[in-house]
């Protein structure tokens, strides 16, 4: 079971932290096309610990996409890097790097690399996906996978291309993900549209919830909320989750080379 740690890759692992559902239906949006991002996009997220109305910066994460080739095929090379600030290094140092090589046509991953150091706990896993043969070959062996398998990074970009107009409030949108040599049957619950104020500014946003596994810092259940921009970019704006004391907030604080103007932005803070 995946345990949520107080680490920066929470930004990329919004979709990693869902509770597995053994009877989950086949992913509903297999075969989705990219209409939300482009090569060259860069997004900066800042992680805050919030209590009694105060925000304390704990660290940051960056996400970049470049156009590359993998086995002769065009791919998006998506990289997520997270680290704690020096003060928090004294309590729980994080140095994480996640990479995914994603087919530009299907948005399915060919390769996923996880290289993390979280509080001295180091993990390295290099996974190659054969989507047609339904296998994943990792550093630790060969595993059977289901259709349209995602990794933790590709899932973020894949989910940005969901057409939410097809769903009603409280609908669950399922997909499968491979992590730590296991398959997780996941979903997000669509909660509709609303205005959200972040540390960056005020936005028109789309809201959804992941169903969290109870771990070392996060409570189980549908306690986490996430918002993406209500424009064609579907840019991740905020992630918010209560913890035992206070809450963790992850806010988008910088971007460049978006595919479209950020028309969801109402005002800058």
JOHUPE-V653462 format. One record per pair of residues at least 12 apart in sequence whose C-alpha atoms are under 10 Angstrom apart, sorted by the first residue. I is the first residue (numbers start at 1). J is the second residue. D is the distance in whole Angstrom. If there is no record, write none. Layout:
i & j & d
I & J & D
I & J & D
This chain:
i & j & d
1 & 17 & 10
1 & 19 & 9
1 & 20 & 9
1 & 180 & 9
1 & 182 & 9
1 & 184 & 9
1 & 213 & 8
1 & 214 & 10
1 & 215 & 9
2 & 16 & 8
2 & 17 & 7
2 & 18 & 9
2 & 19 & 9
2 & 20 & 10
2 & 179 & 9
2 & 180 & 9
2 & 182 & 10
2 & 184 & 10
2 & 212 & 10
2 & 213 & 7
2 & 214 & 9
2 & 215 & 8
3 & 16 & 10
3 & 17 & 8
3 & 212 & 9
3 & 213 & 7
3 & 214 & 7
3 & 215 & 5
3 & 216 & 7
3 & 217 & 9
3 & 218 & 9
4 & 16 & 9
4 & 17 & 7
4 & 212 & 9
4 & 213 & 8
4 & 214 & 8
4 & 215 & 5
4 & 216 & 6
4 & 217 & 6
4 & 218 & 6
4 & 219 & 9
4 & 220 & 10
5 & 92 & 10
5 & 118 & 8
5 & 119 & 10
5 & 215 & 7
5 & 216 & 6
5 & 217 & 6
5 & 218 & 8
6 & 58 & 10
6 & 84 & 10
6 & 92 & 8
6 & 93 & 10
6 & 94 & 9
6 & 118 & 9
6 & 119 & 9
6 & 215 & 10
6 & 216 & 8
6 & 217 & 6
6 & 218 & 9
6 & 243 & 10
6 & 248 & 9
7 & 47 & 9
7 & 58 & 9
7 & 59 & 9
7 & 60 & 10
7 & 82 & 8
7 & 83 & 8
7 & 84 & 8
7 & 92 & 8
7 & 93 & 8
7 & 94 & 6
7 & 95 & 9
7 & 96 & 9
7 & 117 & 10
7 & 118 & 7
7 & 119 & 9
7 & 217 & 10
8 & 45 & 9
8 & 46 & 9
8 & 47 & 7
8 & 48 & 10
8 & 58 & 9
8 & 59 & 7
8 & 60 & 7
8 & 61 & 6
8 & 62 & 10
8 & 81 & 8
8 & 82 & 5
8 & 83 & 6
8 & 84 & 7
8 & 93 & 10
8 & 94 & 7
8 & 95 & 8
8 & 96 & 8
8 & 118 & 9
8 & 250 & 9
9 & 47 & 10
9 & 60 & 9
9 & 61 & 7
9 & 62 & 10
9 & 80 & 8
9 & 81 & 8
9 & 82 & 6
9 & 83 & 8
9 & 94 & 9
9 & 95 & 9
9 & 96 & 7
9 & 97 & 9
9 & 98 & 9
9 & 116 & 9
9 & 118 & 10
9 & 152 & 10
10 & 47 & 9
10 & 61 & 9
10 & 82 & 9
10 & 239 & 9
10 & 248 & 10
10 & 249 & 10
10 & 250 & 8
11 & 45 & 8
11 & 46 & 9
11 & 47 & 8
11 & 60 & 9
11 & 61 & 7
11 & 62 & 9
11 & 63 & 9
11 & 80 & 9
11 & 81 & 10
11 & 82 & 9
11 & 153 & 10
11 & 156 & 9
11 & 226 & 10
11 & 236 & 9
11 & 238 & 9
11 & 239 & 7
11 & 249 & 10
11 & 250 & 7
11 & 251 & 9
11 & 252 & 10
12 & 45 & 10
12 & 61 & 9
12 & 62 & 9
12 & 63 & 9
12 & 79 & 10
12 & 80 & 7
12 & 81 & 9
12 & 82 & 9
12 & 98 & 9
12 & 152 & 7
12 & 153 & 6
12 & 154 & 9
12 & 155 & 9
12 & 156 & 7
12 & 157 & 10
12 & 236 & 10
13 & 151 & 10
13 & 152 & 6
13 & 153 & 8
13 & 155 & 9
13 & 156 & 8
14 & 152 & 9
14 & 153 & 10
14 & 155 & 9
14 & 156 & 8
14 & 188 & 10
14 & 209 & 9
14 & 210 & 7
14 & 211 & 10
14 & 212 & 9
14 & 224 & 9
14 & 225 & 9
14 & 226 & 8
14 & 239 & 8
15 & 151 & 9
15 & 152 & 7
15 & 153 & 9
15 & 155 & 7
15 & 156 & 7
15 & 159 & 9
15 & 175 & 9
15 & 176 & 10
15 & 177 & 9
15 & 186 & 8
15 & 187 & 8
15 & 188 & 8
15 & 209 & 10
15 & 210 & 7
15 & 211 & 9
15 & 212 & 9
16 & 151 & 9
16 & 152 & 6
16 & 153 & 9
16 & 155 & 9
16 & 156 & 9
16 & 177 & 8
16 & 178 & 9
16 & 179 & 8
16 & 184 & 8
16 & 186 & 8
16 & 210 & 9
16 & 211 & 10
16 & 212 & 9
16 & 213 & 10
17 & 152 & 10
17 & 184 & 10
17 & 186 & 9
17 & 210 & 7
17 & 211 & 7
17 & 212 & 5
17 & 213 & 6
17 & 214 & 9
17 & 215 & 10
17 & 218 & 10
17 & 220 & 10
17 & 224 & 10
18 & 184 & 8
18 & 185 & 8
18 & 186 & 6
18 & 187 & 7
18 & 188 & 8
18 & 209 & 9
18 & 210 & 6
18 & 211 & 5
18 & 212 & 5
18 & 213 & 6
18 & 214 & 10
18 & 220 & 9
18 & 221 & 9
18 & 222 & 9
18 & 224 & 10
19 & 184 & 8
19 & 185 & 8
19 & 186 & 7
19 & 187 & 8
19 & 210 & 8
19 & 211 & 6
19 & 212 & 6
19 & 213 & 5
19 & 214 & 9
19 & 220 & 9
19 & 221 & 8
19 & 222 & 10
20 & 176 & 9
20 & 177 & 10
20 & 183 & 9
20 & 184 & 5
20 & 185 & 5
20 & 186 & 6
20 & 187 & 9
20 & 211 & 9
20 & 212 & 9
20 & 213 & 8
21 & 174 & 10
21 & 184 & 8
21 & 185 & 5
21 & 186 & 7
21 & 187 & 9
22 & 184 & 8
22 & 185 & 7
22 & 186 & 9
23 & 185 & 8
24 & 174 & 7
24 & 175 & 9
24 & 176 & 9
24 & 184 & 10
24 & 185 & 6
24 & 186 & 8
24 & 187 & 9
25 & 173 & 10
25 & 174 & 7
25 & 175 & 9
25 & 176 & 10
25 & 185 & 8
25 & 186 & 10
25 & 187 & 10
26 & 146 & 9
26 & 147 & 8
26 & 148 & 9
26 & 174 & 7
26 & 175 & 7
26 & 176 & 8
26 & 185 & 9
27 & 146 & 10
27 & 147 & 8
27 & 148 & 8
27 & 149 & 9
27 & 173 & 8
27 & 174 & 5
27 & 175 & 4
27 & 176 & 7
27 & 185 & 9
27 & 186 & 9
27 & 187 & 9
28 & 162 & 10
28 & 172 & 10
28 & 173 & 7
28 & 174 & 6
28 & 175 & 7
28 & 187 & 10
29 & 148 & 9
29 & 158 & 9
29 & 159 & 9
29 & 161 & 9
29 & 162 & 7
29 & 163 & 9
29 & 173 & 8
29 & 174 & 8
29 & 175 & 8
30 & 106 & 9
30 & 107 & 9
30 & 108 & 9
30 & 147 & 8
30 & 148 & 6
30 & 149 & 9
30 & 158 & 10
30 & 174 & 10
30 & 175 & 8
30 & 176 & 10
31 & 105 & 9
31 & 106 & 6
31 & 107 & 8
31 & 108 & 9
31 & 148 & 8
31 & 158 & 10
32 & 105 & 9
32 & 106 & 6
32 & 107 & 7
32 & 108 & 9
32 & 148 & 10
32 & 158 & 8
32 & 159 & 9
32 & 161 & 7
32 & 162 & 8
32 & 163 & 9
33 & 104 & 8
33 & 105 & 7
33 & 106 & 6
33 & 107 & 7
33 & 158 & 8
33 & 161 & 7
33 & 162 & 9
34 & 104 & 8
34 & 105 & 7
34 & 106 & 8
34 & 107 & 7
34 & 157 & 8
34 & 158 & 8
34 & 159 & 10
34 & 160 & 9
34 & 161 & 6
34 & 162 & 9
35 & 160 & 9
35 & 161 & 6
35 & 162 & 9
35 & 163 & 10
35 & 232 & 7
35 & 233 & 8
35 & 234 & 10
35 & 259 & 9
35 & 260 & 10
36 & 157 & 8
36 & 158 & 9
36 & 159 & 10
36 & 160 & 7
36 & 161 & 6
36 & 162 & 9
36 & 231 & 9
36 & 232 & 6
36 & 233 & 4
36 & 234 & 6
36 & 235 & 8
36 & 258 & 9
36 & 259 & 7
36 & 260 & 8
37 & 65 & 9
37 & 157 & 8
37 & 160 & 8
37 & 161 & 9
37 & 232 & 9
37 & 233 & 6
37 & 234 & 8
37 & 235 & 9
37 & 257 & 9
37 & 258 & 6
37 & 259 & 5
37 & 260 & 8
38 & 64 & 10
38 & 65 & 7
38 & 66 & 8
38 & 67 & 9
38 & 76 & 9
38 & 104 & 10
38 & 233 & 9
38 & 257 & 8
38 & 258 & 7
38 & 259 & 5
38 & 260 & 9
39 & 64 & 8
39 & 65 & 5
39 & 66 & 5
39 & 67 & 5
39 & 68 & 9
39 & 75 & 10
39 & 76 & 7
39 & 77 & 9
39 & 78 & 9
39 & 257 & 8
39 & 258 & 9
39 & 259 & 9
40 & 64 & 7
40 & 65 & 5
40 & 66 & 5
40 & 67 & 8
40 & 76 & 10
40 & 77 & 10
40 & 78 & 10
40 & 256 & 8
40 & 257 & 6
40 & 258 & 8
40 & 259 & 9
41 & 63 & 8
41 & 64 & 6
41 & 65 & 6
41 & 66 & 8
41 & 78 & 10
41 & 255 & 7
41 & 256 & 6
41 & 257 & 5
41 & 258 & 5
41 & 259 & 8
42 & 62 & 7
42 & 63 & 6
42 & 64 & 4
42 & 65 & 7
42 & 66 & 9
42 & 78 & 10
42 & 79 & 10
42 & 80 & 10
42 & 254 & 8
42 & 255 & 6
42 & 256 & 5
42 & 257 & 7
42 & 258 & 8
43 & 61 & 8
43 & 62 & 6
43 & 63 & 5
43 & 64 & 7
43 & 65 & 9
43 & 80 & 10
43 & 235 & 9
43 & 236 & 9
43 & 252 & 7
43 & 253 & 8
43 & 254 & 6
43 & 255 & 4
43 & 256 & 7
43 & 257 & 9
43 & 258 & 9
44 & 60 & 7
44 & 61 & 6
44 & 62 & 5
44 & 63 & 7
44 & 64 & 9
44 & 80 & 10
44 & 81 & 10
44 & 82 & 10
44 & 251 & 9
44 & 252 & 6
44 & 253 & 6
44 & 254 & 5
44 & 255 & 6
44 & 256 & 9
45 & 59 & 9
45 & 60 & 6
45 & 61 & 5
45 & 62 & 6
45 & 63 & 8
45 & 82 & 9
45 & 236 & 9
45 & 237 & 8
45 & 238 & 9
45 & 239 & 10
45 & 250 & 6
45 & 251 & 5
45 & 252 & 4
45 & 253 & 5
45 & 254 & 7
45 & 255 & 9
46 & 58 & 8
46 & 59 & 6
46 & 60 & 4
46 & 61 & 6
46 & 62 & 9
46 & 82 & 10
46 & 84 & 10
46 & 199 & 9
46 & 238 & 10
46 & 249 & 8
46 & 250 & 6
46 & 251 & 5
46 & 252 & 6
46 & 253 & 6
46 & 254 & 9
47 & 59 & 5
47 & 60 & 6
47 & 61 & 8
47 & 82 & 10
47 & 83 & 10
47 & 84 & 9
47 & 85 & 10
47 & 238 & 10
47 & 239 & 9
47 & 240 & 10
47 & 248 & 7
47 & 249 & 6
47 & 250 & 4
47 & 251 & 7
47 & 252 & 9
47 & 253 & 10
48 & 60 & 9
48 & 199 & 10
48 & 240 & 10
48 & 247 & 8
48 & 248 & 6
48 & 249 & 5
48 & 250 & 6
48 & 251 & 8
49 & 242 & 10
49 & 243 & 10
49 & 245 & 10
49 & 246 & 7
49 & 247 & 6
49 & 248 & 5
49 & 249 & 6
49 & 250 & 9
50 & 240 & 10
50 & 242 & 9
50 & 243 & 10
50 & 245 & 9
50 & 246 & 6
50 & 247 & 5
50 & 248 & 6
50 & 249 & 7
51 & 242 & 10
51 & 245 & 7
51 & 246 & 4
51 & 247 & 7
51 & 248 & 9
52 & 245 & 10
52 & 246 & 7
52 & 247 & 10
53 & 246 & 9
54 & 246 & 10
55 & 199 & 9
55 & 247 & 10
55 & 248 & 9
55 & 249 & 9
56 & 248 & 10
56 & 249 & 10
57 & 84 & 9
57 & 85 & 8
57 & 87 & 10
57 & 88 & 9
57 & 249 & 10
57 & 250 & 10
58 & 83 & 9
58 & 84 & 6
58 & 85 & 6
58 & 86 & 9
58 & 87 & 8
58 & 88 & 6
58 & 89 & 9
58 & 248 & 9
58 & 249 & 10
58 & 250 & 10
59 & 82 & 8
59 & 83 & 6
59 & 84 & 4
59 & 85 & 5
59 & 86 & 9
59 & 87 & 9
59 & 88 & 8
59 & 89 & 9
59 & 93 & 10
59 & 94 & 9
59 & 250 & 10
60 & 81 & 8
60 & 82 & 6
60 & 83 & 6
60 & 84 & 7
60 & 85 & 8
60 & 250 & 9
60 & 251 & 9
60 & 252 & 10
60 & 253 & 9
61 & 80 & 7
61 & 81 & 5
61 & 82 & 4
61 & 83 & 6
61 & 84 & 9
61 & 95 & 10
61 & 96 & 9
61 & 97 & 10
61 & 250 & 9
61 & 252 & 9
62 & 79 & 8
62 & 80 & 6
62 & 81 & 5
62 & 82 & 7
62 & 83 & 9
62 & 97 & 10
62 & 252 & 10
62 & 254 & 9
62 & 255 & 9
63 & 78 & 7
63 & 79 & 6
63 & 80 & 5
63 & 81 & 7
63 & 82 & 9
63 & 98 & 9
63 & 99 & 10
63 & 153 & 9
63 & 255 & 9
64 & 76 & 10
64 & 77 & 8
64 & 78 & 6
64 & 79 & 5
64 & 80 & 7
64 & 81 & 9
64 & 99 & 10
64 & 255 & 10
64 & 256 & 10
64 & 257 & 10
65 & 77 & 5
65 & 78 & 4
65 & 79 & 7
65 & 80 & 9
65 & 99 & 10
65 & 100 & 10
65 & 101 & 10
65 & 102 & 10
65 & 157 & 10
65 & 257 & 10
66 & 78 & 7
66 & 79 & 9
66 & 101 & 10
67 & 101 & 9
67 & 102 & 10
67 & 104 & 9
68 & 101 & 8
68 & 102 & 9
68 & 103 & 10
68 & 104 & 10
69 & 101 & 9
69 & 102 & 10
69 & 103 & 9
69 & 104 & 10
70 & 101 & 7
70 & 102 & 9
70 & 103 & 9
70 & 110 & 8
70 & 111 & 9
71 & 110 & 9
73 & 102 & 10
73 & 103 & 8
73 & 104 & 9
73 & 105 & 10
73 & 110 & 10
74 & 101 & 9
74 & 102 & 8
74 & 103 & 6
74 & 104 & 6
74 & 105 & 9
75 & 100 & 9
75 & 101 & 6
75 & 102 & 5
75 & 103 & 5
75 & 104 & 5
75 & 105 & 8
75 & 106 & 10
75 & 107 & 9
75 & 108 & 10
75 & 109 & 9
75 & 110 & 9
76 & 100 & 8
76 & 101 & 6
76 & 102 & 5
76 & 103 & 7
76 & 104 & 6
76 & 105 & 10
76 & 107 & 9
76 & 109 & 9
76 & 154 & 9
77 & 99 & 7
77 & 100 & 6
77 & 101 & 5
77 & 102 & 6
77 & 103 & 9
77 & 104 & 10
77 & 109 & 10
77 & 111 & 10
77 & 112 & 10
77 & 154 & 10
78 & 98 & 8
78 & 99 & 6
78 & 100 & 5
78 & 101 & 6
78 & 102 & 8
78 & 112 & 10
78 & 153 & 7
78 & 154 & 8
78 & 157 & 9
79 & 97 & 7
79 & 98 & 6
79 & 99 & 4
79 & 100 & 7
79 & 101 & 9
79 & 112 & 10
79 & 113 & 9
79 & 153 & 8
79 & 154 & 10
80 & 96 & 8
80 & 97 & 6
80 & 98 & 5
80 & 99 & 6
80 & 100 & 9
80 & 114 & 10
80 & 152 & 10
80 & 153 & 7
81 & 95 & 8
81 & 96 & 6
81 & 97 & 5
81 & 98 & 6
81 & 99 & 9
81 & 115 & 10
81 & 116 & 9
82 & 94 & 7
82 & 95 & 6
82 & 96 & 5
82 & 97 & 7
82 & 98 & 9
82 & 116 & 9
83 & 95 & 5
83 & 96 & 6
83 & 97 & 9
83 & 116 & 10
83 & 117 & 10
83 & 118 & 9
84 & 96 & 10
84 & 118 & 10
89 & 118 & 10
89 & 119 & 8
90 & 119 & 10
91 & 119 & 8
92 & 118 & 7
92 & 119 & 5
92 & 120 & 8
93 & 117 & 8
93 & 118 & 6
93 & 119 & 5
93 & 120 & 7
93 & 121 & 10
94 & 116 & 8
94 & 117 & 6
94 & 118 & 5
94 & 119 & 6
94 & 120 & 8
94 & 121 & 9
94 & 122 & 10
95 & 115 & 9
95 & 116 & 6
95 & 117 & 5
95 & 118 & 6
95 & 119 & 9
95 & 120 & 10
95 & 122 & 9
96 & 114 & 8
96 & 115 & 6
96 & 116 & 4
96 & 117 & 6
96 & 118 & 7
96 & 122 & 9
96 & 123 & 9
97 & 113 & 8
97 & 114 & 6
97 & 115 & 5
97 & 116 & 6
97 & 117 & 9
97 & 124 & 10
98 & 112 & 7
98 & 113 & 6
98 & 114 & 5
98 & 115 & 6
98 & 116 & 8
98 & 124 & 10
98 & 125 & 10
98 & 151 & 10
98 & 152 & 8
98 & 153 & 7
99 & 111 & 8
99 & 112 & 6
99 & 113 & 5
99 & 114 & 7
99 & 115 & 9
99 & 126 & 9
99 & 151 & 9
99 & 152 & 9
99 & 153 & 7
99 & 154 & 9
100 & 112 & 4
100 & 113 & 7
100 & 114 & 9
100 & 127 & 9
100 & 128 & 10
100 & 150 & 10
100 & 151 & 8
100 & 152 & 8
100 & 153 & 6
100 & 154 & 6
100 & 155 & 10
101 & 113 & 9
101 & 128 & 10
101 & 151 & 10
101 & 153 & 9
101 & 154 & 8
102 & 150 & 9
102 & 151 & 10
102 & 153 & 9
102 & 154 & 7
102 & 157 & 9
102 & 158 & 10
103 & 154 & 10
106 & 148 & 9
106 & 158 & 9
107 & 148 & 9
107 & 150 & 9
107 & 154 & 7
107 & 155 & 9
107 & 157 & 8
107 & 158 & 6
107 & 159 & 10
107 & 161 & 10
108 & 129 & 9
108 & 131 & 8
108 & 148 & 7
108 & 149 & 7
108 & 150 & 6
108 & 151 & 9
108 & 154 & 7
108 & 155 & 9
108 & 157 & 10
108 & 158 & 8
109 & 127 & 10
109 & 128 & 8
109 & 129 & 7
109 & 130 & 9
109 & 131 & 8
109 & 148 & 9
109 & 149 & 8
109 & 150 & 6
109 & 151 & 7
109 & 152 & 10
109 & 153 & 9
109 & 154 & 6
109 & 155 & 9
109 & 158 & 10
110 & 127 & 8
110 & 128 & 6
110 & 129 & 5
110 & 130 & 7
110 & 131 & 8
110 & 136 & 9
110 & 149 & 10
110 & 150 & 9
110 & 151 & 10
110 & 154 & 10
111 & 126 & 7
111 & 127 & 6
111 & 128 & 4
111 & 129 & 6
111 & 130 & 9
111 & 136 & 9
111 & 137 & 9
111 & 138 & 9
111 & 151 & 9
111 & 154 & 10
112 & 125 & 8
112 & 126 & 6
112 & 127 & 5
112 & 128 & 7
112 & 129 & 8
112 & 136 & 10
112 & 138 & 9
112 & 150 & 9
112 & 151 & 7
112 & 152 & 8
112 & 153 & 8
112 & 154 & 9
112 & 178 & 10
112 & 179 & 9
113 & 125 & 6
113 & 126 & 5
113 & 127 & 6
113 & 128 & 9
113 & 138 & 9
113 & 139 & 10
113 & 151 & 9
113 & 152 & 10
113 & 153 & 10
114 & 126 & 6
114 & 127 & 9
114 & 152 & 9
114 & 153 & 10
114 & 179 & 9
114 & 180 & 9
123 & 180 & 9
124 & 139 & 8
124 & 180 & 10
125 & 138 & 6
125 & 139 & 5
125 & 140 & 8
125 & 179 & 9
125 & 180 & 8
125 & 181 & 9
126 & 138 & 5
126 & 139 & 5
126 & 140 & 9
127 & 139 & 7
127 & 140 & 9
127 & 141 & 9
127 & 142 & 9
127 & 151 & 9
127 & 178 & 9
127 & 179 & 9
127 & 180 & 10
127 & 181 & 9
128 & 142 & 9
129 & 142 & 10
129 & 143 & 10
129 & 144 & 10
129 & 145 & 9
129 & 149 & 8
129 & 150 & 9
129 & 151 & 10
129 & 178 & 10
130 & 144 & 10
130 & 145 & 9
130 & 149 & 10
131 & 145 & 8
131 & 146 & 8
131 & 147 & 7
131 & 148 & 7
131 & 149 & 7
131 & 150 & 10
132 & 146 & 10
132 & 147 & 8
132 & 148 & 9
133 & 145 & 9
133 & 146 & 10
133 & 147 & 10
134 & 146 & 6
134 & 147 & 7
134 & 148 & 9
134 & 149 & 8
135 & 147 & 10
135 & 149 & 10
136 & 149 & 9
136 & 178 & 8
136 & 181 & 8
136 & 182 & 10
137 & 181 & 9
138 & 179 & 10
138 & 180 & 9
138 & 181 & 7
139 & 180 & 10
139 & 181 & 9
140 & 180 & 9
140 & 181 & 8
141 & 181 & 8
142 & 181 & 9
143 & 178 & 10
143 & 181 & 7
143 & 182 & 8
143 & 183 & 9
144 & 181 & 10
144 & 182 & 9
144 & 183 & 9
145 & 176 & 9
145 & 177 & 9
145 & 178 & 8
145 & 181 & 10
145 & 182 & 9
145 & 183 & 7
146 & 176 & 7
146 & 177 & 9
146 & 178 & 9
146 & 183 & 8
146 & 184 & 10
146 & 185 & 10
147 & 175 & 9
147 & 176 & 8
147 & 177 & 10
148 & 175 & 8
148 & 176 & 7
148 & 177 & 9
149 & 175 & 8
149 & 176 & 6
149 & 177 & 6
149 & 178 & 7
149 & 183 & 9
149 & 184 & 10
149 & 185 & 10
150 & 175 & 8
150 & 176 & 6
150 & 177 & 5
150 & 178 & 6
150 & 179 & 9
150 & 183 & 9
150 & 184 & 10
151 & 176 & 9
151 & 177 & 5
151 & 178 & 5
151 & 179 & 7
151 & 180 & 10
151 & 183 & 10
152 & 177 & 7
152 & 178 & 8
152 & 179 & 7
153 & 177 & 10
154 & 177 & 9
155 & 175 & 9
155 & 176 & 9
155 & 177 & 7
155 & 178 & 10
156 & 235 & 10
156 & 236 & 9
157 & 234 & 9
157 & 235 & 9
157 & 236 & 10
158 & 175 & 10
159 & 173 & 10
159 & 175 & 9
159 & 188 & 9
159 & 234 & 9
160 & 228 & 8
160 & 229 & 10
160 & 232 & 9
160 & 233 & 7
160 & 234 & 5
160 & 235 & 7
160 & 236 & 8
161 & 232 & 9
161 & 233 & 8
161 & 234 & 7
162 & 234 & 9
163 & 232 & 10
163 & 234 & 10
164 & 190 & 8
164 & 191 & 10
164 & 192 & 8
164 & 193 & 10
164 & 206 & 9
164 & 230 & 10
165 & 192 & 10
167 & 189 & 10
167 & 190 & 7
167 & 191 & 10
167 & 192 & 9
168 & 189 & 10
168 & 190 & 7
168 & 191 & 8
168 & 192 & 8
169 & 189 & 8
169 & 190 & 6
169 & 191 & 5
169 & 192 & 6
169 & 193 & 9
169 & 207 & 10
169 & 208 & 9
170 & 188 & 9
170 & 189 & 6
170 & 190 & 5
170 & 191 & 6
170 & 192 & 8
170 & 208 & 9
170 & 209 & 9
171 & 187 & 10
171 & 188 & 8
171 & 189 & 6
171 & 190 & 6
171 & 191 & 8
171 & 192 & 10
171 & 208 & 10
172 & 186 & 9
172 & 187 & 6
172 & 188 & 6
172 & 189 & 4
172 & 190 & 6
172 & 191 & 10
172 & 208 & 9
172 & 209 & 9
172 & 210 & 10
173 & 186 & 8
173 & 187 & 5
173 & 188 & 5
173 & 189 & 6
173 & 190 & 7
174 & 186 & 5
174 & 187 & 4
174 & 188 & 7
174 & 189 & 9
175 & 187 & 6
175 & 188 & 9
186 & 210 & 9
186 & 211 & 8
187 & 209 & 9
187 & 210 & 7
187 & 211 & 8
188 & 208 & 6
188 & 209 & 6
188 & 210 & 5
188 & 211 & 7
188 & 222 & 10
188 & 226 & 10
189 & 207 & 9
189 & 208 & 5
189 & 209 & 5
189 & 210 & 6
189 & 211 & 8
189 & 222 & 9
189 & 225 & 10
190 & 206 & 8
190 & 207 & 6
190 & 208 & 5
190 & 209 & 7
190 & 210 & 9
191 & 206 & 7
191 & 207 & 5
191 & 208 & 5
191 & 209 & 7
191 & 225 & 9
191 & 226 & 10
191 & 227 & 10
192 & 205 & 9
192 & 206 & 6
192 & 207 & 6
192 & 208 & 7
192 & 227 & 10
193 & 205 & 6
193 & 206 & 5
193 & 207 & 6
193 & 208 & 9
193 & 227 & 9
193 & 228 & 10
193 & 229 & 10
193 & 230 & 8
194 & 206 & 6
194 & 207 & 7
194 & 227 & 9
194 & 230 & 9
195 & 207 & 9
195 & 227 & 10
195 & 229 & 10
195 & 230 & 9
195 & 264 & 9
195 & 265 & 10
195 & 266 & 9
196 & 227 & 8
196 & 228 & 10
196 & 229 & 10
196 & 237 & 9
196 & 238 & 9
196 & 265 & 10
196 & 266 & 10
197 & 237 & 9
197 & 238 & 9
197 & 266 & 10
197 & 267 & 9
197 & 268 & 10
197 & 269 & 9
198 & 237 & 8
198 & 238 & 7
198 & 239 & 10
198 & 249 & 9
198 & 250 & 9
198 & 251 & 6
198 & 252 & 8
198 & 253 & 9
198 & 268 & 9
198 & 269 & 8
199 & 237 & 10
199 & 238 & 9
199 & 249 & 10
199 & 250 & 9
199 & 251 & 7
199 & 252 & 8
199 & 253 & 7
199 & 268 & 9
199 & 269 & 7
200 & 237 & 9
200 & 238 & 10
200 & 251 & 7
200 & 252 & 7
200 & 253 & 6
200 & 254 & 8
200 & 265 & 10
200 & 267 & 9
200 & 268 & 6
200 & 269 & 5
201 & 237 & 10
201 & 251 & 10
201 & 252 & 9
201 & 253 & 9
201 & 265 & 7
201 & 266 & 7
201 & 267 & 6
201 & 268 & 4
201 & 269 & 4
202 & 237 & 10
202 & 264 & 9
202 & 265 & 6
202 & 266 & 5
202 & 267 & 5
202 & 268 & 6
202 & 269 & 7
203 & 227 & 10
203 & 228 & 9
203 & 229 & 7
203 & 230 & 8
203 & 231 & 10
203 & 237 & 8
203 & 262 & 9
203 & 263 & 9
203 & 264 & 5
203 & 265 & 5
203 & 266 & 5
203 & 267 & 7
203 & 268 & 9
204 & 227 & 9
204 & 228 & 9
204 & 229 & 6
204 & 230 & 5
204 & 231 & 8
204 & 263 & 9
204 & 264 & 5
204 & 265 & 7
204 & 266 & 7
205 & 226 & 10
205 & 227 & 6
205 & 228 & 5
205 & 229 & 5
205 & 230 & 5
205 & 231 & 8
205 & 234 & 9
205 & 235 & 9
205 & 236 & 9
205 & 237 & 8
205 & 238 & 10
205 & 264 & 7
205 & 265 & 9
206 & 226 & 8
206 & 227 & 5
206 & 228 & 5
206 & 229 & 6
206 & 230 & 6
206 & 231 & 9
206 & 234 & 8
206 & 235 & 10
206 & 236 & 10
206 & 237 & 10
207 & 225 & 7
207 & 226 & 6
207 & 227 & 5
207 & 228 & 7
207 & 229 & 9
207 & 230 & 9
207 & 238 & 10
207 & 239 & 10
208 & 222 & 10
208 & 224 & 9
208 & 225 & 6
208 & 226 & 6
208 & 227 & 6
208 & 228 & 9
208 & 239 & 10
209 & 221 & 10
209 & 222 & 6
209 & 223 & 8
209 & 224 & 6
209 & 225 & 5
209 & 226 & 6
209 & 227 & 9
209 & 239 & 10
209 & 240 & 10
210 & 222 & 6
210 & 223 & 8
210 & 224 & 6
210 & 225 & 7
210 & 226 & 8
211 & 223 & 7
211 & 224 & 7
211 & 225 & 10
212 & 224 & 7
212 & 241 & 10
216 & 243 & 9
216 & 244 & 10
217 & 241 & 10
217 & 242 & 9
217 & 243 & 6
217 & 244 & 7
217 & 245 & 10
217 & 247 & 10
217 & 248 & 10
218 & 241 & 7
218 & 242 & 7
218 & 243 & 5
218 & 244 & 8
218 & 247 & 9
218 & 248 & 9
219 & 241 & 9
219 & 242 & 8
219 & 243 & 7
219 & 244 & 8
222 & 241 & 9
223 & 240 & 9
223 & 241 & 6
223 & 242 & 7
223 & 243 & 9
224 & 239 & 7
224 & 240 & 6
224 & 241 & 4
224 & 242 & 7
224 & 243 & 10
224 & 247 & 10
224 & 248 & 10
224 & 249 & 10
225 & 238 & 8
225 & 239 & 6
225 & 240 & 5
225 & 241 & 6
225 & 242 & 10
225 & 249 & 10
226 & 238 & 6
226 & 239 & 4
226 & 240 & 6
226 & 241 & 9
226 & 249 & 10
226 & 250 & 9
226 & 251 & 10
227 & 239 & 7
227 & 240 & 9
227 & 251 & 10
228 & 252 & 10
228 & 264 & 10
229 & 262 & 8
229 & 263 & 9
229 & 264 & 6
229 & 265 & 8
230 & 262 & 9
230 & 263 & 8
230 & 264 & 6
230 & 265 & 9
231 & 260 & 8
231 & 261 & 8
231 & 262 & 7
231 & 263 & 6
231 & 264 & 6
231 & 265 & 9
232 & 258 & 10
232 & 259 & 8
232 & 260 & 7
232 & 261 & 9
232 & 262 & 8
232 & 263 & 9
232 & 264 & 9
233 & 258 & 7
233 & 259 & 7
233 & 260 & 6
233 & 261 & 8
233 & 262 & 7
233 & 263 & 9
233 & 264 & 9
234 & 260 & 10
234 & 262 & 9
234 & 264 & 9
235 & 252 & 9
235 & 255 & 9
235 & 258 & 9
235 & 262 & 9
235 & 264 & 10
236 & 250 & 10
236 & 251 & 8
236 & 252 & 7
237 & 250 & 8
237 & 251 & 6
237 & 252 & 5
237 & 253 & 8
238 & 250 & 5
238 & 251 & 5
238 & 252 & 6
238 & 253 & 10
239 & 251 & 7
239 & 252 & 9
